[in-house]
Amino acid sequence: MLKAHSSIGVYLDLFHDWSLVILIFISFLVFSIILIFRIKRWCFKDLVEVHGLEFVWTVIPGIVLMLLVIPSLYGLFLLDLSGVCSPRRTVTVTGRQWYWSYSYVPYTLNNAKVRLSYDSFMKIDSGCDFRNLEVDCPLVIVASVLNRILLRSSDVIHRFAIPQLGFKLDCVPGRLSQSYLRSYYLGTFYGQCSEICGANHSFMPIRLECVPRFEVI
């Protein structure tokens, strides 16, 4: 897995590791029981009720499930927790066949409203670019501040996904989805449309650049 560069991504990595530990423990226990019954075969002439044993094999799986459910619910609430704060920047992402369109909320410059909108297409491969991941106009957000991302689609269902930032959300026609993104790292992050949206689905790359606050008006 790619190294996470956001608070949500770090928590998802921790939850993945925790779930893997529980999965390994359960797998070891089940295979041990199978091996024991393979080596030693017991034959019971009659069935005897043991309430203590029934209590144990009912409670222990419930505790294991709670160890997975509680962190999972915490992660779901963590995704919406950012919405309580007021975002500093807002950008609308529109999925199209087969490219992305970005539109920033109008801001005031010299007492005039300035609106910035542009399309982002995949670049033709060159020697120094990442194959099928470079674009002509990347999405630019401010690092260390809360950015609100509004997602929609003009044709079919797309999915805006940036694995390193732990961000993935559908762009559904006729529906405006909202999420929040905060990265404490400067740099360039890559993603793709992870929804099978048509013949050129694999040619919808995403390039996101996190820049310092002083570089953005």
C-alpha positions in Angstrom: 0.0 0.0 0.0 1.1 3.6 -0.7 2.2 5.7 2.3 -0.7 7.8 3.5 -0.3 11.6 3.4 -3.5 12.6 5.2 -5.1 12.0 8.6 -7.8 9.9 7.1 -5.3 7.8 5.1 -3.2 7.2 8.2 -6.2 6.0 10.2 -7.2 3.7 7.4 -3.8 2.2 7.3 -3.9 1.6 11.1 -7.4 0.0 10.8 -6.1 -2.2 8.0 -3.2 -3.4 10.2 -5.5 -4.0 13.2 -8.0 -6.0 11.1 -5.1 -8.0 9.6 -3.9 -9.0 13.1 -7.3 -10.2 14.1 -7.7 -12.1 10.8 -4.3 -13.8 11.4 -5.4 -14.8 14.9 -8.7 -16.3 13.7 -7.0 -18.1 10.8 -4.4 -19.6 13.2 -7.2 -20.7 15.6 -9.4 -22.3 12.9 -6.5 -24.2 11.2 -5.3 -25.4 14.6 -8.7 -26.8 15.4 -8.9 -28.5 12.0 -5.4 -30.0 12.5 -6.3 -31.3 15.9 -9.5 -33.0 14.7 -7.5 -34.4 11.8 -4.9 -36.0 14.0 -7.3 -37.0 16.9 -10.8 -38.3 16.1 -13.2 -38.2 19.0 -16.5 -40.2 18.9 -19.3 -39.0 21.2 -22.0 -41.5 22.0 -24.4 -38.9 23.1 -24.6 -35.1 23.2 -24.2 -33.5 26.6 -25.2 -29.9 27.2 -22.4 -27.7 28.5 -23.8 -24.2 29.1 -20.4 -22.8 30.0 -18.9 -23.9 26.7 -21.9 -22.5 24.8 -21.5 -19.2 26.6 -17.8 -19.0 25.8 -18.1 -19.7 22.0 -20.9 -17.2 21.8 -19.3 -14.3 23.7 -15.8 -14.6 22.2 -16.9 -14.1 18.6 -19.0 -11.2 19.7 -16.0 -9.6 21.4 -14.0 -10.1 18.2 -16.7 -8.5 16.1 -16.8 -5.5 18.5 -13.0 -5.1 18.1 -13.7 -4.6 14.4 -17.0 -2.7 14.6 -15.9 0.1 17.0 -12.8 1.2 15.0 -14.8 1.0 11.8 -17.6 3.2 13.1 -15.0 5.6 14.4 -13.5 5.8 10.9 -16.9 6.6 9.4 -17.5 9.4 11.9 -14.0 10.7 11.3 -14.8 11.1 7.6 -17.7 13.5 8.4 -16.0 15.2 11.3 -14.2 17.6 9.0 -17.6 18.9 7.9 -18.1 20.5 11.4 -15.3 23.0 10.6 -15.5 25.8 8.1 -13.6 25.0 4.9 -11.0 27.5 3.7 -11.2 26.5 0.0 -13.9 24.9 -2.1 -13.5 23.3 -5.5 -16.1 21.5 -7.7 -14.9 18.4 -9.6 -17.0 17.3 -12.6 -16.4 13.9 -14.2 -16.8 13.7 -17.9 -16.2 11.1 -20.6 -13.2 11.0 -20.3 -11.6 13.9 -18.5 -12.0 16.0 -15.4 -13.2 19.6 -15.0 -12.3 21.7 -12.0 -14.0 24.9 -10.9 -13.0 27.0 -7.9 -15.3 29.1 -5.8 -15.1 32.7 -7.0 -12.7 34.9 -5.0 -12.2 38.6 -4.9 -9.2 40.1 -6.6 -8.9 43.9 -6.9 -12.5 44.4 -6.0 -13.5 42.0 -8.8 -15.0 38.5 -8.7 -12.6 36.0 -10.3 -13.8 32.5 -11.3 -11.3 29.9 -12.3 -12.5 26.8 -14.3 -10.6 24.5 -16.5 -10.5 21.0 -17.9 -7.8 18.4 -17.2 -6.8 16.0 -19.9 -4.2 13.2 -19.9 -0.9 14.2 -21.5 0.9 12.3 -24.2 3.6 10.2 -22.6 7.1 11.6 -22.5 10.4 10.5 -21.1 10.1 12.1 -17.7 6.3 11.6 -17.0 4.5 8.8 -15.4 2.7 6.7 -18.0 -1.1 7.5 -18.2 -0.9 9.6 -15.0 0.3 13.0 -16.2 -2.2 15.7 -17.1 -1.9 19.1 -18.7 -3.7 21.0 -15.8 -3.6 19.5 -12.4 -5.9 20.1 -9.5 -4.3 22.5 -6.9 -5.2 22.7 -3.3 -3.8 24.4 -0.3 -1.9 22.2 2.2 -2.6 22.2 5.9 -6.1 23.7 5.5 -9.5 22.2 5.1 -10.5 21.9 1.5 -14.1 21.2 0.5 -14.5 19.0 -2.6 -17.9 19.0 -4.4 -18.2 16.2 -6.9 -20.7 15.7 -9.8 -20.9 14.1 -13.2 -22.2 15.2 -16.6 -22.8 11.8 -18.1 -22.1 8.5 -16.3 -20.9 7.5 -12.9 -17.2 8.3 -12.3 -15.1 7.9 -9.1 -12.6 10.4 -8.0 -9.9 8.5 -6.2 -6.5 9.5 -4.8 -5.1 6.5 -2.7 -2.3 8.4 -1.0 -4.7 10.9 0.5 -7.3 8.2 1.4 -9.9 9.9 -0.8 -12.4 8.1 -2.9 -15.9 9.3 -3.8 -18.4 8.7 -6.6 -19.4 11.4 -9.1 -23.1 10.6 -9.8 -25.2 12.4 -12.6 -27.8 14.6 -11.1 -26.3 14.5 -7.6 -23.9 16.8 -5.9 -21.6 14.9 -3.4 -19.5 16.6 -0.8 -16.4 15.6 1.0 -13.4 17.2 2.7 -9.7 16.9 2.1 -6.8 18.0 4.2 -3.1 17.2 3.5 -0.2 18.2 5.8 2.3 17.4 3.1 3.5 19.4 0.1 3.9 17.6 -3.2 2.2 15.9 -6.1 -0.3 13.0 -5.7 -1.7 10.8 -8.4 -5.0 9.0 -8.8 -7.4 7.7 -11.4 -11.1 7.2 -12.0 -11.8 3.9 -10.2 -15.2 3.3 -11.7 -15.6 1.5 -15.0 -17.2 4.4 -16.9 -16.6 3.5 -20.5 -14.2 2.6 -23.2 -11.6 5.2 -22.2 -12.0 4.7 -18.5 -8.3 4.0 -18.0 -7.4 7.4 -19.5 -8.9 9.6 -16.7 -5.8 10.3 -14.5 -5.9 12.7 -11.6 -2.9 14.8 -10.6 -3.3 16.8 -7.4 -0.7 19.3 -6.2 -0.6 20.5 -2.6 1.1 23.9 -2.4 1.8 26.3 0.5 -0.8 28.8 1.5 1.3 31.8 0.3 1.2 30.5 -3.3 -2.5 30.7 -3.5 -4.5 33.9 -3.6 
